[in-house]
Amino acid sequence: MAAQHAPQRKARAHEDVKTRHRVLAAVLDQGPVSASAVAKSMDLTAAAIRRHLDALADEGLVEVRDLAGTKIGRGRPARQYVVTAEGHAEISHSYDDLAVDVLDFLARKDGREAVAEYAAEYVDGLRARLRSRLSHSAETIPSRSRELAQALSAEGFAASATPVAVGTPLEAMQLCQGHCPIQNVAEAYPEFCEQELEMFSDYLGVDVRRLSTLAGGGHVCTTHIPTSVVNRPLIDQNDRTQGGSR
């Protein structure tokens, strides 16, 4: 008899997980939000929503905030829920998994070339967004590198550009990215990193080389940007001071 009920229990557990993810997404969209408000938006009972919220709180994915000016009952502050940092990471990871699954399907159906085409299209979109943030007035490789880092930071890449080996034949800039919004995707499909590197090279006007990537297990994505003999003397004095102190 127990074996006969096992599929039903498994189905109910799966449905519970799906509902819990929907509740988490609702708190993300509406938070700070009360259990009753989430229940209304999802057309479920407040009791059911509270059960899911309690489970999410136990997992550290949501937390309760008592907000001034919101009262229930006899003056008790209303319990308002918000998504924690761990909850944000969980949601991001879920979307990453979905993206990788979609690309896996595309690769199986139309081949790896189709993934490369999509990666190129994705990076073209990033290129267009960066273009609106770049002045295109920077004349030297170092100044273009710094401008590119600022534009990437505005897109969430936590980027910086630093001169290295200043005054030597190995003088260069290093572009570091401390965050990658599509890290899990890039781990499975390095085509995205390759297209990004090509975009950097196009903007900077020199061949660039990746020294490390977050997707490859590095602490940051590091891109080596050579400054030619012509450009080396154009590094400003501030860069020389920073480079000399490294």
C-alpha positions in Angstrom: 0.0 0.0 0.0 2.8 2.4 0.9 4.4 1.7 -2.5 1.1 2.6 -4.2 1.0 6.0 -2.5 4.7 6.8 -3.2 4.1 8.4 -6.6 1.4 10.7 -5.1 3.6 11.8 -2.3 6.4 12.5 -4.8 4.0 14.5 -7.0 2.8 16.5 -4.0 6.4 17.2 -2.8 7.3 18.4 -6.4 4.2 20.7 -6.4 5.2 22.1 -3.0 8.7 23.0 -4.3 7.2 24.7 -7.4 4.8 26.7 -5.2 7.6 27.6 -2.8 9.6 29.0 -5.7 6.6 31.0 -6.9 6.2 32.4 -3.4 9.9 33.4 -3.3 9.5 35.1 -6.7 6.4 36.9 -5.4 8.2 38.3 -2.4 11.1 39.4 -4.6 8.6 41.3 -6.9 6.4 42.8 -4.1 8.5 42.9 -1.0 8.3 44.1 1.7 5.0 42.2 1.5 2.6 40.5 3.9 1.5 36.9 3.7 -2.0 37.9 3.0 -0.9 40.1 0.1 1.1 37.3 -1.4 -1.9 34.9 -0.9 -4.2 37.3 -2.7 -1.8 37.7 -5.7 -1.3 34.0 -6.0 -5.0 33.1 -5.3 -4.0 30.8 -2.4 -5.0 30.8 1.3 -3.0 32.9 3.7 -2.4 29.8 5.8 -0.8 28.0 2.8 1.3 31.0 2.0 2.5 31.3 5.6 3.5 27.7 5.6 5.7 28.3 2.5 7.1 31.5 4.0 8.0 29.8 7.2 9.9 27.1 5.2 11.6 29.8 3.2 12.6 31.7 6.3 14.0 28.4 7.8 16.1 28.1 4.7 17.4 31.7 5.1 15.8 32.8 1.8 13.3 35.3 3.2 13.2 37.3 6.4 10.5 39.2 8.4 10.6 42.9 8.9 8.2 44.7 11.2 7.5 48.0 9.4 6.4 51.0 11.3 3.0 52.3 10.2 1.6 48.9 9.2 -0.6 47.4 11.9 -2.7 44.3 12.3 -5.0 43.3 15.1 -4.6 45.4 18.2 -1.7 47.6 17.1 0.7 44.8 16.4 3.1 45.6 13.5 2.3 43.7 10.3 4.9 41.0 9.4 6.4 42.0 6.1 8.6 39.6 4.1 11.7 40.5 2.0 14.1 38.3 0.1 17.6 37.9 1.7 20.9 37.9 0.0 20.8 34.1 0.0 17.4 34.3 -1.6 18.6 36.5 -4.4 21.4 34.0 -5.0 18.9 31.1 -5.1 16.8 32.9 -7.7 19.8 33.8 -9.8 21.0 30.3 -9.7 17.6 29.0 -10.8 17.6 31.3 -13.8 21.2 30.2 -14.6 20.2 26.6 -14.5 17.3 27.3 -16.9 19.6 29.3 -19.3 22.1 26.4 -19.4 19.3 23.9 -20.0 18.1 26.0 -22.9 21.6 26.2 -24.4 22.0 22.5 -23.9 18.8 22.0 -25.9 20.0 24.4 -28.6 23.4 22.6 -28.9 21.7 19.2 -29.2 19.2 20.4 -31.7 21.2 22.7 -34.0 24.8 22.1 -33.0 27.4 24.0 -31.1 27.6 26.6 -33.9 24.1 27.7 -32.9 25.3 28.4 -29.4 28.2 30.4 -30.8 25.8 32.5 -32.9 23.6 33.1 -29.9 26.7 34.1 -27.8 27.6 36.6 -30.5 24.1 38.1 -30.5 24.1 38.3 -26.7 27.5 40.1 -26.6 26.3 42.4 -29.4 23.5 43.5 -27.0 26.1 44.2 -24.3 28.3 46.0 -26.9 25.3 48.3 -27.7 24.7 49.1 -24.0 28.4 49.8 -23.4 28.5 52.0 -26.5 26.0 54.4 -24.9 28.3 54.7 -21.8 31.5 55.2 -23.7 32.6 58.7 -24.8 34.8 57.4 -27.7 37.0 60.4 -27.1 39.8 58.5 -25.2 42.9 58.6 -27.4 45.2 56.1 -25.6 44.9 52.5 -24.8 45.2 53.2 -21.0 42.4 55.8 -21.1 40.2 53.6 -23.2 40.8 50.7 -20.8 39.7 52.8 -17.8 36.7 54.0 -19.7 35.8 50.5 -20.6 36.1 49.4 -17.0 33.8 52.2 -15.8 31.2 51.1 -18.5 31.5 47.5 -17.5 31.0 48.4 -13.8 27.8 50.2 -14.7 26.6 46.9 -16.2 27.4 45.0 -13.0 30.8 43.5 -13.8 32.7 45.3 -10.9 35.5 46.1 -13.3 38.8 48.1 -12.9 41.7 48.9 -15.2 45.2 49.1 -13.7 48.6 49.8 -15.3 51.3 47.1 -14.7 55.1 47.0 -15.3 55.1 50.7 -16.1 58.3 52.0 -17.7 59.4 48.5 -18.9 59.0 46.7 -22.2 56.2 44.7 -20.7 54.1 47.8 -19.8 50.4 47.0 -20.1 47.0 47.5 -18.6 45.1 44.8 -16.7 41.3 44.8 -16.9 39.8 42.9 -14.0 36.1 41.9 -13.6 35.1 40.9 -10.1 31.7 39.7 -11.1 30.2 37.9 -14.0 26.3 38.0 -14.4 26.4 34.9 -16.5 29.2 32.9 -14.8 27.4 29.6 -14.7 26.5 29.9 -18.3 30.1 30.8 -19.3 31.4 27.8 -17.3 29.4 25.5 -19.6 29.8 27.6 -22.8 33.1 29.5 -23.1 31.8 30.9 -26.4 30.4 33.8 -24.3 33.9 34.6 -22.9 35.4 34.4 -26.4 32.9 36.8 -27.8 33.4 39.2 -24.9 37.2 39.2 -25.4 36.7 39.9 -29.1 34.5 42.9 -28.2 37.2 44.2 -25.9 39.8 43.9 -28.6 37.6 45.7 -31.1 37.1 48.7 -28.8 40.6 48.9 -27.5 42.2 48.5 -31.0 44.7 45.9 -29.8 44.9 42.1 -29.4 44.1 41.3 -25.8 44.6 38.0 -23.9 42.7 36.4 -21.0 44.8 35.5 -18.0 42.1 34.1 -15.8 38.3 33.8 -15.7 35.7 33.4 -13.0 34.1 30.7 -15.1 37.4 28.9 -15.2 37.8 29.0 -11.4 39.7 32.3 -11.0 39.0 34.8 -8.4 38.5 37.5 -11.1 38.4 37.7 -14.9 41.7 39.3 -15.9 42.4 40.6 -19.4 45.9 41.6 -20.4 45.9 44.7 -22.6 49.3 45.4 -24.2 50.3 49.1 -24.6 52.5 49.4 -27.7 55.7 51.4 -27.8 53.8 54.3 -29.4 51.2 54.3 -26.6 53.5 53.6 -23.6 54.8 57.2 -23.2 51.2 58.5 -23.2 50.3 56.8 -19.8 49.6 59.8 -17.6 51.7 60.6 -14.5 49.0 59.3 -12.2 49.2 55.8 -13.8 53.0 55.9 -13.6 52.8 56.7 -9.8 50.3 53.8 -9.3 52.3 51.4 -11.4 55.6 52.3 -9.6 54.0 51.6 -6.2 52.8 48.1 -7.0 
